[in-house]
């Protein structure tokens, strides 16, 4: 793909993942002047007319914009998560189809998988049950992109793809306690504890569930690789293939931050899905995707970025 000639719409391009996807596109020759990044303050993508405006004359659409957060945020805002995500995605793909966009990349979520999916999660298991309850409104809204993608390819020969990333982490992540996921949440707590000479931090749940994490730069590369090379509507997992328990993860973060205080587990808080680990063989087969960043290395990079940011505040 000759990126320098492409008119690109990158929704969510000012966000955590989107900022890295933007850098990846530029590194492959895309022109910054030809990449449009709509902002919520001036372009609400839940409105169909706005979607029609931003896809006009575009060759490529990479749809990353989402209303997303951790377990606590999901429990407090299930209606918003369902409505916002399904409306953005449905309108945007429809308007892109009508505009004749040549390639559309939709980002799904690991939350779309059934609660008790056999490990490792294979793409063919995606419809074998209902998602974990706290994540279901978000996961199902995002999964409807897959239904739309397949239907549009069948009826209109519309070239859209659907990628399923695991939990992302890395520099520039969202450290807001209202919306953050486990890695930035624990980094922030560890930093605050050390800064204020506290000898205890709290963590949600029992610590027993397992998760898989994908470093944001690796995810960005995978998304652009797929946009270049993958042309089927069948879903594709993006992950690292590494599984770790939440308890082990929290201990790792604390060790890397030199926090040796007590970790108090709030067992009244939900654990979420029992296990998460993806089968990532399809991504390697279809477009050569492999992760480069090991979890400990990526967490250290994230901690260093966060500590430097706080020092400069």
N, C-alpha and C positions, 0 to 999 in steps of 0.2 A: 504494500500500500504506500503510495506517495503522499505522505501526510502534509507536505508543504502546499499541496493543491486543494486540500479538503477544507470545507466550511464545517465547523464542528460546534455542536451544542453540548456543553458539559454541565449538566445540572448538579448542584451540590459542589461545584468546583471551588468554592471558597471555604469548604468545610475540611474536616480532618482528612478523610480519604481523598476527597476531590483535589486538595492542594498537591498531593503526591501524584495523582493521575495527571494533573496539569503539567507537572515537571517532567513526567515520563513522556507525555506527548511532545513537549518542546524538545526533549533530548532526541526524539526521532525525526525532528525536522518540521513539526507542525508550526504554523505561524501564529504568534500570540494574537495578532490582529484578526485572525480568522476563527478564533475560539470565543464563543459567547458563553458567559457565565451569569445566568439570571440570579438576582438576589430577591429574597422574600419581601424585603421592604418595598420594592417597586414592582415585583412580578410574582404574584401568588399563583403557583402552578396548580392549585386546586380549582382554578377557574379555566374553563375550556378555551375561552377567547385568548387568554394569555399564552396557553400552550400553542395555539395556532400562530401567534406572533413569533414566538421564539424558534419554532421549527422552520420558519419560512426561509427558503433557499439553502437549507442545510444539507450536507452530504452524509454526515455522521451524527448520531445522537448517542451519548453515553449518559444514562440516567442513574445518578447516584443520590439525588436529593431524597431525603426521608425525614420523617419525624421518628426519632429512635432514642432509646435510653436503656438503662439497666432494669433489673427486676422490680425495684421499688417504683420507678417511673412507670413501668408497664402496668403495675397494679393500680396506680393512681389515675392513669389516663387511657384506659382501654378503648373508649369511644373515639377519642382524638386520634389515637394510633391507627385504628381501623379506617376511619373516615379520611384522614389526611393522606395516608399512603395509597389507599385504593383510588381516590379521586385524582391525585397527581399522576399516578402511573397510567390509569385507564385513559384519561384525556390526552396525555402526552403521546402515547403510542398511537392512538387513533389519529391525532393531528399529524404525526410523523408519517403515518401510512398514507393519508390523504395528500400530503406534500410530496410524496415520492422519495423520501429519504432512502439512501442506498443501504445503510447499515444501522441497526438499532441494538444497543447493548443495554439490557436490563439487569439490575443487581437485585438478587433475592436475599434470603437470609437463612442461616442454619435453624432459626426458630420455626421455619416452615415444616421441619421434619416431625413425624409423630413422636409423642412423648417417650415411647418405649421402642424406638427403632433399634434393630440389631446393630451391634458395633463391629466393624466400622460402618458408618452410614453410607449406603450406596444410593446412587441417584434413582434407581428403580424402586426404592423403598419409600419414596416421597409421599405416596398416596395411601400408605398402608395403615393409617390411623390418624387420630386427632392430635394436634400439637400440645405440648405442655401448657397447662391452663393459663399461667400468668403471661405467656408469650403468644398465645393463640391469636388474639385480634391483630397484632402486628404481623405475625408469621403468615396468617391466611391472606391478609391484604396484599402482602408482597408476593405470595404464591400465585395470586390471580394474574400476575404478569405472564406466568408460564402458560396459563390457559389461553390468554389473549394472544400470546406469541404464536402458539401452535395453531390457533384458529385463523390468525391472519396469514400465516404462511400457507395454510391449506387453501383458503379462499382467495387471497390476494397475491400470493407468492411474495410476501413481505419478509425481507431478510432481517429477522430479529433473533437474538440469542438471550439466554437466561443463565446467569452465573450465581452460584450459592456459596458465599464466603462464610467461613467460621468467624468467631469473635476476633476483631482486629485490635491491635494495640500499637503504640509507638509514639514518637515525638509529635506534638501538636494535638494529642488526644484531648477529649473533653474531660476536664478535671472538676467540673461542677458537681457537687454532691447530689444535686437533684436529678442528674441524668447520667452520671458516669457509670462505667462498667467496673468490674472488679479490679483490674490492674491499676488504672489511674486512681481509683478510690483508695486502695491500700497504699499506693505511693504517697498520696496527699496526706493520709492519716499518719504514716510513718514520718514524713517530713515535719508535720505539725507537732507530733509528739516529741521529736528530738529538739525542735526549736523552743518548745515550751517546757522542757524537762519533765515530760510525763512518761510514766513507765508502763503504760497500757494503751492498747488500741483495741477497737472492736471490729469484728468481721461477721458478716451475715451467714446464718444457717449453721450446718453441722461441720462443714468442711469436707464432707465425704464425696459429693458429686465430682465428676471429672469434666474437664474442658480441654478444648484444643484452641490454640491461638495462632494467628497469622500476622506477622510483622507487616506494617502498613506499606512499606516500600515494595515488599514482595507481592502484596495484593495488587498494588497499582500496576506493576509490571504484568501480572497475570491478566488483568482486565484489558490492558492495551494489546497484549499478545492475542487474546481471544477475539478482540475486535478486528485485528488484522487477519487472523487465520481460521477462525471457526465460523461455520455457516450453517448450523443446524439448530432446530428449536429444542432439541433434547437438553435438559439441564446438565450443568457441569459444576462439580464441587471445586472450590478453591480452598486449600488448607495446607497445613504443615505436616500432617500425619503424626504429630506428637500429642500424646494425651497426658494430662497431669491432674491430680486431685486439687481441689481448691485449697485444702490444708497445706499441701506441699507447695503450691504456688505462693500462698501468703508467707510461708516460712522463707521461701527463696527471696521474695521481695524484701522482707525484713533483714535477711542476712546481707543482701547487696546494699542496703541502706545503713548497715551497722546499727540497726535497732534490735536490742537484746531484751526488750521488755516483755510483758505478758500480752498474749493475744486472747481476748475474751470473745468466745463464740456465742452470738445471739441466736440460740437455737429456736427461738420463737419466730424468727424470720424465715421466709421460704428459701428452699435450696434451688428451686427451678428444676430443669431436666436432669435426670439422674446421671447420664453419661453423654458426652459428645466427642466423637472422633470420626472424621470423614475418611472414606475411601477416595484417595486423590489420584488414582491411576488413570482415570479418563482424561483429566486435564493434561497429564503428561503425554498420553497417546495422541490426543487431538491437536494440541498446540504447544507441546514441549514444555509445559509449565512445571517448574520445580522451585521449592523455596531455597533461599540461600542463608537465611538468618536463623540461628538457633535461639531458643526461647531465652536462655540466660543472657546471651549477647544482646538481644533485642530489648529486654527489660532494663539492662544496664544503660543502653542508649537512651531509653525513655526516662529513666531516673536522672541521668546527667542533664538532659534537656530541661526537665521540670525544675531541677535545683537551680540551674543557670537562669531560667525564667524568673523564679522567685527572687533571686539575688538582685535582679535588674528592675524589680518592681519599685 
